[in-house]
Amino acid sequence: MTGADARLIALAAVFAACFPLFAFGQTPVLPIAGDVTLRLEPRETIVREGEEIGITVIFVGGVQETMLILPMGADPSAIVSFRVSNIASGREWIAARRDPRSFAADSRERLPAGGRRQLRYDTLEVRDPDKSAFATNLPAGKYRIVVVYDERNAFRPENRGWRVLRSEPVEIVVTPR
């Protein structure tokens, strides 16, 4: 078997694995060797109702230097978005970061091989999908938070890419006041 045959077989295996995801409308998130990984660290794992939820998003570079597309202020296109789900009920919220800068822009930032880039979100604003307003608190309960980085949502068309990364979920507990 030649190297070209082996690559073709590997490509066919990836296609076969992704086909069910495409068929049911889900976006596959495949780890790519040598690419960036995404981690999420809560500032506090236990907060009281009404307290701010702080998160740090960490990009870790792979074996090659890469470019990240990151929001420079407000992120209305949701390059970096959060999904918050109540573990007991399965109810899901969308979260964003509060940013006083109202302009929407994104920039390219270099991430060296093996390097780290942290984005600190001091306050996540949580939005109930049934309502249009954001709030800064969640009802008491245990929650799972995931961050999704999606270059396809870049504000500027020339920055749009194909890369979608999803972190492993982290858990926080919101206790009653």
Short mmCIF file of the C-alpha atoms (twelve columns), coordinates in Angstrom:
data_MODEL
# 
_entry.id   MODEL 
# 
loop_
_atom_site.group_PDB 
_atom_site.id 
_atom_site.type_symbol 
_atom_site.label_atom_id 
_atom_site.label_alt_id 
_atom_site.label_comp_id 
_atom_site.label_asym_id 
_atom_site.label_seq_id 
_atom_site.Cartn_x 
_atom_site.Cartn_y 
_atom_site.Cartn_z 
_atom_site.pdbx_PDB_model_num 
ATOM 1   C CA . MET A 1   0.000   0.000  0.000  1 
ATOM 2   C CA . THR A 2   1.397   3.413  -0.926 1 
ATOM 3   C CA . GLY A 3   1.286   6.549  1.191  1 
ATOM 4   C CA . ALA A 4   -1.428  7.985  -1.066 1 
ATOM 5   C CA . ASP A 5   -3.582  4.888  -0.498 1 
ATOM 6   C CA . ALA A 6   -3.163  5.176  3.262  1 
ATOM 7   C CA . ARG A 7   -4.184  8.870  3.164  1 
ATOM 8   C CA . LEU A 8   -7.226  8.020  1.065  1 
ATOM 9   C CA . ILE A 9   -8.281  5.309  3.517  1 
ATOM 10  C CA . ALA A 10  -7.823  7.712  6.454  1 
ATOM 11  C CA . LEU A 11  -9.892  10.379 4.676  1 
ATOM 12  C CA . ALA A 12  -12.646 7.846  3.975  1 
ATOM 13  C CA . ALA A 13  -12.688 6.857  7.667  1 
ATOM 14  C CA . VAL A 14  -13.060 10.514 8.742  1 
ATOM 15  C CA . PHE A 15  -15.871 11.005 6.208  1 
ATOM 16  C CA . ALA A 16  -17.659 7.874  7.429  1 
ATOM 17  C CA . ALA A 17  -17.381 9.063  11.044 1 
ATOM 18  C CA . CYS A 18  -18.691 12.555 10.217 1 
ATOM 19  C CA . PHE A 19  -21.534 11.550 7.894  1 
ATOM 20  C CA . PRO A 20  -24.069 10.846 10.688 1 
ATOM 21  C CA . LEU A 21  -23.317 14.238 12.248 1 
ATOM 22  C CA . PHE A 22  -23.843 16.080 8.967  1 
ATOM 23  C CA . ALA A 23  -26.982 14.062 8.229  1 
ATOM 24  C CA . PHE A 24  -28.572 15.109 11.541 1 
ATOM 25  C CA . GLY A 25  -27.518 18.754 11.329 1 
ATOM 26  C CA . GLN A 26  -24.843 18.765 14.020 1 
ATOM 27  C CA . THR A 27  -21.446 20.357 13.623 1 
ATOM 28  C CA . PRO A 28  -18.606 17.865 14.051 1 
ATOM 29  C CA . VAL A 29  -15.728 19.004 16.195 1 
ATOM 30  C CA . LEU A 30  -12.719 16.901 15.292 1 
ATOM 31  C CA . PRO A 31  -9.374  17.174 17.043 1 
ATOM 32  C CA . ILE A 32  -6.703  17.951 14.485 1 
ATOM 33  C CA . ALA A 33  -3.182  16.791 15.282 1 
ATOM 34  C CA . GLY A 34  -0.930  19.738 15.950 1 
ATOM 35  C CA . ASP A 35  -3.773  22.231 16.254 1 
ATOM 36  C CA . VAL A 36  -5.087  24.300 19.145 1 
ATOM 37  C CA . THR A 37  -6.993  22.846 22.091 1 
ATOM 38  C CA . LEU A 38  -9.473  24.734 24.241 1 
ATOM 39  C CA . ARG A 39  -9.893  24.578 28.024 1 
ATOM 40  C CA . LEU A 40  -12.294 26.259 30.395 1 
ATOM 41  C CA . GLU A 41  -11.607 27.125 34.037 1 
ATOM 42  C CA . PRO A 42  -14.262 28.646 36.315 1 
ATOM 43  C CA . ARG A 43  -13.057 31.347 38.704 1 
ATOM 44  C CA . GLU A 44  -15.193 29.753 41.430 1 
ATOM 45  C CA . THR A 45  -16.829 26.338 41.327 1 
ATOM 46  C CA . ILE A 46  -19.431 27.307 43.956 1 
ATOM 47  C CA . VAL A 47  -21.279 30.639 43.771 1 
ATOM 48  C CA . ARG A 48  -24.398 32.021 45.425 1 
ATOM 49  C CA . GLU A 49  -27.475 33.043 43.468 1 
ATOM 50  C CA . GLY A 50  -26.937 36.535 42.115 1 
ATOM 51  C CA . GLU A 51  -23.129 36.377 42.258 1 
ATOM 52  C CA . GLU A 52  -21.114 36.880 39.111 1 
ATOM 53  C CA . ILE A 53  -19.811 33.807 37.305 1 
ATOM 54  C CA . GLY A 54  -16.228 34.271 36.129 1 
ATOM 55  C CA . ILE A 55  -14.553 32.064 33.545 1 
ATOM 56  C CA . THR A 56  -11.121 31.818 31.956 1 
ATOM 57  C CA . VAL A 57  -10.924 30.445 28.417 1 
ATOM 58  C CA . ILE A 58  -7.494  28.987 27.616 1 
ATOM 59  C CA . PHE A 59  -6.220  28.273 24.113 1 
ATOM 60  C CA . VAL A 60  -3.227  25.918 24.112 1 
ATOM 61  C CA . GLY A 61  -1.083  25.792 20.969 1 
ATOM 62  C CA . GLY A 62  -0.225  22.519 19.307 1 
ATOM 63  C CA . VAL A 63  2.976   21.514 17.539 1 
ATOM 64  C CA . GLN A 64  2.743   24.325 14.979 1 
ATOM 65  C CA . GLU A 65  2.187   28.058 15.254 1 
ATOM 66  C CA . THR A 66  -1.345  29.084 14.366 1 
ATOM 67  C CA . MET A 67  -3.529  32.170 14.114 1 
ATOM 68  C CA . LEU A 68  -6.613  32.721 16.257 1 
ATOM 69  C CA . ILE A 69  -9.501  34.990 15.339 1 
ATOM 70  C CA . LEU A 70  -10.601 36.690 18.558 1 
ATOM 71  C CA . PRO A 71  -13.193 39.373 19.324 1 
ATOM 72  C CA . MET A 72  -11.764 42.809 20.146 1 
ATOM 73  C CA . GLY A 73  -14.725 43.938 22.216 1 
ATOM 74  C CA . ALA A 74  -18.350 43.075 21.883 1 
ATOM 75  C CA . ASP A 75  -18.814 39.668 20.274 1 
ATOM 76  C CA . PRO A 76  -22.272 39.802 18.660 1 
ATOM 77  C CA . SER A 77  -21.337 37.173 16.095 1 
ATOM 78  C CA . ALA A 78  -20.337 34.771 18.916 1 
ATOM 79  C CA . ILE A 79  -16.853 33.674 17.926 1 
ATOM 80  C CA . VAL A 80  -16.561 32.612 21.567 1 
ATOM 81  C CA . SER A 81  -19.869 31.384 22.995 1 
ATOM 82  C CA . PHE A 82  -20.925 29.486 26.090 1 
ATOM 83  C CA . ARG A 83  -23.593 26.894 26.699 1 
ATOM 84  C CA . VAL A 84  -24.827 26.472 30.259 1 
ATOM 85  C CA . SER A 85  -27.051 23.519 31.104 1 
ATOM 86  C CA . ASN A 86  -28.729 22.529 34.333 1 
ATOM 87  C CA . ILE A 87  -27.618 18.974 35.081 1 
ATOM 88  C CA . ALA A 88  -30.870 17.948 36.821 1 
ATOM 89  C CA . SER A 89  -33.385 19.357 34.330 1 
ATOM 90  C CA . GLY A 90  -31.361 19.523 31.116 1 
ATOM 91  C CA . ARG A 91  -32.551 23.115 30.593 1 
ATOM 92  C CA . GLU A 92  -30.029 25.130 28.594 1 
ATOM 93  C CA . TRP A 93  -28.990 28.773 28.621 1 
ATOM 94  C CA . ILE A 94  -26.717 30.767 26.337 1 
ATOM 95  C CA . ALA A 95  -24.042 32.905 27.970 1 
ATOM 96  C CA . ALA A 96  -21.899 35.799 26.785 1 
ATOM 97  C CA . ARG A 97  -19.392 38.075 28.378 1 
ATOM 98  C CA . ARG A 98  -20.208 41.566 29.477 1 
ATOM 99  C CA . ASP A 99  -18.014 44.056 27.610 1 
ATOM 100 C CA . PRO A 100 -18.383 47.822 27.864 1 
ATOM 101 C CA . ARG A 101 -16.899 48.316 24.404 1 
ATOM 102 C CA . SER A 102 -19.758 48.441 21.957 1 
ATOM 103 C CA . PHE A 103 -17.869 48.049 18.693 1 
ATOM 104 C CA . ALA A 104 -17.846 44.708 16.953 1 
ATOM 105 C CA . ALA A 105 -14.534 43.724 15.450 1 
ATOM 106 C CA . ASP A 106 -12.201 40.801 15.454 1 
ATOM 107 C CA . SER A 107 -8.487  40.414 15.056 1 
ATOM 108 C CA . ARG A 108 -5.917  37.808 14.158 1 
ATOM 109 C CA . GLU A 109 -3.636  36.822 17.005 1 
ATOM 110 C CA . ARG A 110 -0.620  34.575 16.698 1 
ATOM 111 C CA . LEU A 111 -0.442  31.556 19.007 1 
ATOM 112 C CA . PRO A 112 3.042   30.022 19.031 1 
ATOM 113 C CA . ALA A 113 3.567   26.263 19.105 1 
ATOM 114 C CA . GLY A 114 2.959   25.120 22.674 1 
ATOM 115 C CA . GLY A 115 1.924   28.646 23.700 1 
ATOM 116 C CA . ARG A 116 -1.095  29.697 25.735 1 
ATOM 117 C CA . ARG A 117 -3.576  32.516 25.247 1 
ATOM 118 C CA . GLN A 118 -6.058  33.272 28.010 1 
ATOM 119 C CA . LEU A 119 -9.299  35.200 27.753 1 
ATOM 120 C CA . ARG A 120 -10.684 36.223 31.116 1 
ATOM 121 C CA . TYR A 121 -14.429 36.695 31.396 1 
ATOM 122 C CA . ASP A 122 -15.148 38.302 34.770 1 
ATOM 123 C CA . THR A 123 -18.909 38.253 34.345 1 
ATOM 124 C CA . LEU A 124 -20.925 35.939 32.171 1 
ATOM 125 C CA . GLU A 125 -24.361 37.197 31.261 1 
ATOM 126 C CA . VAL A 126 -26.810 34.345 30.938 1 
ATOM 127 C CA . ARG A 127 -29.775 34.450 28.571 1 
ATOM 128 C CA . ASP A 128 -32.796 32.212 28.741 1 
ATOM 129 C CA . PRO A 129 -33.556 31.042 25.181 1 
ATOM 130 C CA . ASP A 130 -37.237 31.848 25.794 1 
ATOM 131 C CA . LYS A 131 -36.470 35.496 26.639 1 
ATOM 132 C CA . SER A 132 -34.429 38.137 24.877 1 
ATOM 133 C CA . ALA A 133 -32.919 39.811 27.945 1 
ATOM 134 C CA . PHE A 134 -29.639 38.816 29.588 1 
ATOM 135 C CA . ALA A 135 -29.259 38.391 33.345 1 
ATOM 136 C CA . THR A 136 -26.187 37.784 35.480 1 
ATOM 137 C CA . ASN A 137 -27.578 35.055 37.664 1 
ATOM 138 C CA . LEU A 138 -28.772 31.487 37.466 1 
ATOM 139 C CA . PRO A 139 -31.253 29.794 39.795 1 
ATOM 140 C CA . ALA A 140 -29.807 27.452 42.429 1 
ATOM 141 C CA . GLY A 141 -28.601 24.157 40.998 1 
ATOM 142 C CA . LYS A 142 -25.681 22.304 39.464 1 
ATOM 143 C CA . TYR A 143 -24.602 23.421 35.988 1 
ATOM 144 C CA . ARG A 144 -22.323 22.265 33.213 1 
ATOM 145 C CA . ILE A 145 -20.590 24.980 31.137 1 
ATOM 146 C CA . VAL A 146 -18.962 24.473 27.740 1 
ATOM 147 C CA . VAL A 147 -17.176 27.064 25.604 1 
ATOM 148 C CA . VAL A 148 -17.288 26.900 21.803 1 
ATOM 149 C CA . TYR A 149 -14.815 28.738 19.570 1 
ATOM 150 C CA . ASP A 150 -16.152 29.094 16.024 1 
ATOM 151 C CA . GLU A 151 -14.092 30.977 13.425 1 
ATOM 152 C CA . ARG A 152 -16.981 30.749 10.972 1 
ATOM 153 C CA . ASN A 153 -18.690 33.460 13.057 1 
ATOM 154 C CA . ALA A 154 -15.942 36.063 12.599 1 
ATOM 155 C CA . PHE A 155 -17.290 39.585 12.090 1 
ATOM 156 C CA . ARG A 156 -14.991 40.352 9.159  1 
ATOM 157 C CA . PRO A 157 -15.468 38.025 6.155  1 
ATOM 158 C CA . GLU A 158 -11.723 37.827 5.491  1 
ATOM 159 C CA . ASN A 159 -11.211 36.344 8.988  1 
ATOM 160 C CA . ARG A 160 -13.776 33.586 8.623  1 
ATOM 161 C CA . GLY A 161 -12.231 30.153 8.825  1 
ATOM 162 C CA . TRP A 162 -13.247 26.551 9.206  1 
ATOM 163 C CA . ARG A 163 -12.018 25.811 12.742 1 
ATOM 164 C CA . VAL A 164 -14.539 24.963 15.472 1 
ATOM 165 C CA . LEU A 165 -13.264 24.001 18.925 1 
ATOM 166 C CA . ARG A 166 -15.273 22.856 21.918 1 
ATOM 167 C CA . SER A 167 -13.979 22.530 25.462 1 
ATOM 168 C CA . GLU A 168 -14.653 19.721 27.858 1 
ATOM 169 C CA . PRO A 169 -17.521 20.681 30.184 1 
ATOM 170 C CA . VAL A 170 -16.811 22.085 33.641 1 
ATOM 171 C CA . GLU A 171 -19.276 22.057 36.502 1 
ATOM 172 C CA . ILE A 172 -20.308 24.820 38.864 1 
ATOM 173 C CA . VAL A 173 -22.814 24.848 41.697 1 
ATOM 174 C CA . VAL A 174 -25.132 27.788 42.357 1 
ATOM 175 C CA . THR A 175 -26.353 27.773 45.950 1 
ATOM 176 C CA . PRO A 176 -29.389 29.630 47.337 1 
ATOM 177 C CA . ARG A 177 -28.743 32.988 48.978 1 
# 
